[in-house]
Structure formats: C-alpha cells, structure tokens
Amino acid sequence: MSNKLTRYAPEVRERAVRMVLDHQGEHSSQWAAITSVAGKIGCKAETLRTWVRRAERDSGLRPGLTTDEQARIKALERENRELRQANEILRKASAYFAQAELDRRFKP
C-alpha cells in the first residue's frame, strides 16, 4: 500500500460532493452514498466524507466554521504570533539600550 499523498483537482472534489448530495436519497444513508461515489471516482470514502462535511459547512447546511473563516483565523493566529515575536525583540532591544545608557551615565 502506498503512503503517497494523492491530490485531487478542485473540479473532481466538487463533482464528487455534488454526486453525493444529489444521490444520497437513493441510498440508505449519506455514508452509503459516500462509499458508492468514492468507489466510482477512486478516492477513499473518508476523504470524500471530509469534502462533503466541508461543503455542508460552507453552504450553511452544517454548523461549524466555513473554509474562509478557518483560513481567516489561521492568518490572524500567524499574524498574532509574529507580532508577539516582534514585541519580544523590541522589549529586549529596549532593555539592552536602556542598560547601555545607564552604564554610560554611571561609568566611573
């Protein structure tokens, strides 16, 4: 069994999700529709389930953060982390220069 990560084109993902949503009424459950469609497009059922859940959240059919909201939060967390690092650098530089000024003033 290969450990290689397979990337699917966005069009393939969208089509697979649409197939599940359009044909889930023909199956006993959404999972049955997912496994059927996954077999037809050649991906794992769990992968397709993840795509379906994301599409449901993005369209408001399922509670949770949308893809855009998740991306925005991730960007804000990265920006927050970078600002904290910059503040720490500035705090240390300020302390260094303050100490240098004290040393210069009180040098015998």
Protein Blocks (a to p, Z undefined) as FASTA:
>chain_A
ZZbdcdddfklmmmmmmmmmmmmmmpmbfklmmmmmmmmnopafklmmmmmmmmmmmnop
agcddfklmmmmmmmmmmmmmmmmmmmmmmmmmmmmmmmmmmmmmpZZ
